[in-house]
Amino acid sequence: MSTPEQYAETKQIVRQAMQEEGVSPQALIQIGDLAKRVLEDKSLYPQFLQAVIQNGLAEEDDMDEEIDYEIIGVMVALGEMVKQMIESGEIEA
């Protein structure tokens, strides 16, 4: 479990990454939602990989053909964090 300080630091990293990479909050939410769907339907994994690559969150060479549950989990968590940040007014949608 993270402390409030760690959570605040993580949110700051997310804000910086969105600015530096030019990724919109909506794109992160969509990728997070797609990652959730991959957990239910593994045939969506290629579509998930394509979305991650197209949004500049990873290079094609970095991604594996086999399902990488770590990256799926990270993207689910990231999408949820961005939703919370929008709801709290910390970032705009």
MIFI-863077 format. One record per residue (C-alpha): residue number from 1; x, y, z. Coordinates in steps of 0.5 Angstrom, whole numbers. Last residue first. Example, Ala and Ser with C-alpha at 12.3 -4.5 7.8 and 13.67 -1.06 7.14 Angstrom:
> resi / x / y / z
> 2 / 27 / -2 / 14
> 1 / 25 / -9 / 16
REM end
This chain:
> resi / x / y / z
> 93 / -21 / 31 / -39
> 92 / -18 / 37 / -35
> 91 / -13 / 35 / -29
> 90 / -13 / 36 / -22
> 89 / -20 / 37 / -22
> 88 / -22 / 31 / -17
> 87 / -26 / 28 / -22
> 86 / -20 / 29 / -27
> 85 / -15 / 26 / -22
> 84 / -19 / 20 / -21
> 83 / -20 / 18 / -28
> 82 / -13 / 19 / -29
> 81 / -11 / 14 / -23
> 80 / -16 / 9 / -26
> 79 / -13 / 9 / -33
> 78 / -6 / 9 / -30
> 77 / -8 / 3 / -26
> 76 / -11 / -1 / -32
> 75 / -5 / 1 / -36
> 74 / 0 / -2 / -30
> 73 / -4 / -8 / -30
> 72 / -4 / -9 / -37
> 71 / 4 / -8 / -37
> 70 / 5 / -13 / -32
> 69 / 0 / -18 / -35
> 68 / 5 / -18 / -41
> 67 / 1 / -23 / -46
> 66 / 6 / -26 / -51
> 65 / 7 / -22 / -57
> 64 / 12 / -18 / -53
> 63 / 13 / -10 / -53
> 62 / 19 / -7 / -53
> 61 / 21 / -7 / -60
> 60 / 14 / -4 / -62
> 59 / 16 / 2 / -57
> 58 / 12 / 4 / -51
> 57 / 8 / 9 / -49
> 56 / 8 / 13 / -55
> 55 / 0 / 13 / -56
> 54 / 1 / 9 / -63
> 53 / 5 / 4 / -59
> 52 / 0 / 3 / -53
> 51 / -6 / 3 / -58
> 50 / -3 / -2 / -62
> 49 / -1 / -7 / -56
> 48 / -8 / -6 / -54
> 47 / -11 / -8 / -61
> 46 / -6 / -14 / -61
> 45 / -8 / -16 / -54
> 44 / -16 / -16 / -56
> 43 / -16 / -24 / -57
> 42 / -14 / -24 / -49
> 41 / -22 / -23 / -48
> 40 / -23 / -22 / -40
> 39 / -16 / -19 / -38
> 38 / -16 / -16 / -45
> 37 / -22 / -12 / -43
> 36 / -19 / -9 / -37
> 35 / -13 / -7 / -42
> 34 / -18 / -3 / -46
> 33 / -21 / 1 / -41
> 32 / -14 / 3 / -39
> 31 / -12 / 5 / -46
> 30 / -18 / 9 / -46
> 29 / -17 / 12 / -40
> 28 / -10 / 14 / -42
> 27 / -12 / 16 / -49
> 26 / -17 / 21 / -45
> 25 / -12 / 24 / -41
> 24 / -8 / 26 / -47
> 23 / -1 / 23 / -49
> 22 / 3 / 29 / -51
> 21 / 9 / 25 / -49
> 20 / 13 / 30 / -44
> 19 / 6 / 33 / -42
> 18 / 3 / 26 / -40
> 17 / 9 / 24 / -37
> 16 / 9 / 30 / -33
> 15 / 2 / 29 / -30
> 14 / 3 / 22 / -29
> 13 / 10 / 23 / -25
> 12 / 6 / 28 / -21
> 11 / 1 / 23 / -20
> 10 / 6 / 18 / -17
> 9 / 9 / 23 / -13
> 8 / 2 / 25 / -10
> 7 / 1 / 17 / -9
> 6 / 8 / 17 / -5
> 5 / 6 / 22 / -1
> 4 / 0 / 19 / 1
> 3 / 3 / 13 / 3
> 2 / 3 / 7 / -2
> 1 / 0 / 0 / 0
REM end
